[in-house]
Amino acid sequence: MNKVFLLPVLFMAGCAMHPRQPLEVAFMPNDCANAQAIDRWLAASASVSKTLFETQDEYEARISAVKHRMWTFRDHCQR
């Protein structure tokens, strides 16, 4: 198979499999024993800038989901 043809196909497939962060946030457990590390990760995730592959609406939805999870987590673990 021609390598010149294969590279653009692999590049496009890689971009199509862009992970969605709200899904990761939605399935995060309420692990209060590791609350400090989880809280730091959520705060860092809330400050990530918009990627080239997401629309403004997708970006705002992602940030909103992360911030919502951060506050519900803090409430659950009483932080």
Buried (B, 14 or more C-beta within 10 A) or exposed (E): EEEEEEEEEEEEEEEEEEEEBBEBBEEEEEEEEEBEEBBEBBEEBBEEEEEEEBEEEBBEBBBEBBBBBBEEBBEEBEE
